[in-house]
Amino acid sequence: MTDKSDPADLPAFDSDRPEWAQAHGPLRSFGRIKSRPIKARQAALFDTLMPQIAVPDPTKGPIDPAALMPEAKQVWLEIGFGGGEHLAEQAGRNPEALMIGCEPFLNGVASALRHVEEGGLKNVRLHADDARAVMTALPDASLDRVMILFPDPWHKVRHNKRRFLQDETAVEIARLLKPGGRVRFVTDWLDYAEWALERLERTPGLTRIMAEGEDWFAVSADHVVTRYEEKKLGDTAPIFLEFERRA
C-alpha cells in the first residue's frame, strides 16, 4: 500500500470542533507510509514474525503491558522508531524491559522486523501505525521511559500543528509515565527543540533533567546513534531534552 497524498493537503485540524476528530481521526504527524519496495525477506516477516510481536489493536480496548511480557521489569515506548536500530539496540541492552515501538512508515517496520529476527529479541512489540492510538489504550503510570527521537519537524509555520509533540501529547506522556519515569526528546532542528521545550516545561507533572551547564547538546549516556542521525539533515547538532515525571 502506498500513500500518494501530500500530507499538506490533508484536512486542517480544528481544535474547537470535536466533531472534526470524530470525522477525520487525529491530525497526521507523519507523511508517506511507504517509499521503495520492501525486500522479499522483510516482506515475509510481516506474515511470519509480525503476528507474534504485534501490539494488540488499540482500537479494540485497553492494552495491558503485563500481558505482553509478564516478566518485564520495565516498560519503554519508542514513538517513531524509524529503521528500528535504536529500538533493537536498547532491547538487546535491556532484556528485562518490554520495548514497545510505534512507527507508521512500513519500510521502517520492515527494517525493525529484520533487526528483531537477527537479534533474537524476545522483548520487542511493534505497532505499525500512529503511536497515539497505543498511548490512549495504555493505562495510567504504565511506562518507565518514553523516547521520541528525530520526529518529523514540519518546518513551515502553517504545518507546525502537525508536529507530534503538542500540549495534548505532552499531557498524555505525563499520564503514562510512572513516578520517576522519563521522556527523552531528541531533534536536530533548533526551532522544534524550542517548541518541544516550551510544551514539556508547561506540562503539569514533568520536570526537566538538566545536563551539566544546561548543555542542550550533551548526549545522553545510553543514546544509540542511528543512520538517520549520521545523515545530519537538520540545522543543528542533535539537541537532547530529558524530563522526569514527579511523584
Residue pairs with C-beta under 8 A, 6 or more apart in sequence:
1 33
1 34
1 106
2 32
2 33
2 34
3 31
3 32
3 33
3 34
7 28
7 30
7 31
7 32
7 162
8 159
10 27
10 28
11 20
11 24
13 20
13 27
13 161
14 20
26 130
26 132
27 161
27 162
28 130
28 162
29 130
29 151
29 152
29 154
29 162
29 163
29 164
30 80
30 104
30 105
30 130
30 152
30 164
31 152
32 105
33 104
33 105
33 106
34 105
34 106
34 107
35 105
35 107
36 107
38 106
38 107
38 110
39 110
41 114
42 110
42 111
42 113
42 114
43 110
45 110
45 113
45 114
45 117
46 109
46 110
46 113
49 113
49 116
49 117
50 109
50 113
50 126
50 128
53 116
53 124
53 125
53 126
54 125
54 126
54 127
54 128
55 63
55 68
55 100
55 102
55 125
55 126
55 127
55 134
56 63
56 68
58 127
58 133
58 134
58 136
58 137
59 133
59 137
61 137
62 137
62 138
62 139
63 134
63 137
63 138
64 139
65 72
65 75
65 98
65 100
65 138
65 142
65 143
66 72
68 98
68 100
68 125
69 98
69 123
69 125
71 96
72 96
72 97
72 98
72 123
73 96
73 97
74 94
74 96
74 97
74 98
74 144
74 145
75 97
75 98
75 100
75 142
75 143
75 144
75 145
76 90
76 94
76 97
76 98
76 99
76 100
76 143
76 144
76 145
76 146
76 147
77 100
77 101
77 102
77 131
77 134
77 135
77 138
77 143
77 145
77 146
77 147
77 176
78 86
78 87
78 90
78 99
78 100
78 101
78 102
78 146
78 147
78 148
78 149
79 102
79 131
79 146
79 147
79 148
79 151
79 164
80 102
80 103
80 131
80 148
80 149
80 150
80 151
80 152
80 164
81 87
81 101
81 102
81 103
81 108
81 112
81 149
82 103
82 105
82 108
82 149
82 150
82 226
82 228
83 108
83 111
83 112
83 115
83 226
83 227
83 228
84 101
84 103
84 108
84 109
84 111
84 112
84 113
84 114
84 115
84 116
85 111
85 115
85 224
85 226
85 227
86 147
86 149
86 224
86 226
87 99
87 101
87 112
87 115
87 124
88 112
88 115
88 116
88 119
88 121
88 124
89 224
90 97
90 99
90 147
90 222
90 224
91 97
91 99
91 116
91 119
91 121
91 123
91 124
92 119
92 121
93 222
94 123
95 122
95 123
96 123
97 123
97 144
97 145
98 123
98 125
99 121
99 123
99 124
99 125
100 125
100 126
100 127
100 134
101 112
101 124
101 125
101 126
101 127
102 126
102 127
102 129
102 130
102 131
102 134
103 109
103 112
103 126
103 127
103 128
104 128
104 129
104 130
106 128
109 126
109 128
112 124
112 126
113 126
115 121
116 124
116 126
127 133
127 134
131 164
132 169
132 172
135 169
135 172
135 173
135 176
136 172
138 176
140 175
140 176
141 175
141 176
141 177
141 178
141 179
141 181
142 176
142 178
143 176
143 177
143 178
143 181
144 177
144 178
144 181
144 182
145 181
145 182
145 183
145 184
146 173
146 176
146 177
146 181
146 182
146 183
146 184
147 183
147 184
148 164
148 165
148 183
148 184
148 185
148 186
149 184
149 185
149 186
149 226
150 186
150 187
150 188
150 226
150 228
150 229
150 234
150 238
151 163
151 164
151 165
151 187
151 192
152 162
152 163
152 164
153 163
153 187
153 189
153 191
153 192
153 234
154 160
154 162
154 163
155 189
155 191
160 195
163 192
163 195
165 185
165 192
165 195
165 196
165 199
165 200
166 199
167 199
167 202
167 203
170 199
170 200
170 203
170 206
171 203
171 204
173 183
173 203
173 206
174 203
174 204
174 205
174 206
174 245
177 183
177 205
177 245
178 245
179 245
179 246
179 247
180 244
180 245
180 247
181 244
181 245
182 209
182 242
182 243
182 244
182 245
183 200
183 206
183 242
183 243
183 245
184 220
184 240
184 241
184 242
185 193
185 196
185 200
185 240
185 241
185 242
185 243
186 223
186 238
186 239
186 240
186 241
187 193
187 196
187 234
187 238
187 239
188 229
188 232
188 233
188 234
188 235
188 236
188 237
188 238
188 239
189 234
189 235
189 236
190 234
190 235
190 236
190 239
193 216
193 236
193 239
193 241
196 241
197 208
197 241
200 206
200 208
200 241
200 243
201 208
203 243
205 245
205 246
206 243
206 244
206 245
206 246
207 243
207 244
207 246
208 241
208 242
208 243
208 244
209 242
209 243
209 244
211 218
211 240
211 242
212 218
216 239
216 240
216 241
217 237
217 238
217 239
217 240
218 240
219 238
219 240
220 240
220 242
223 240
229 238
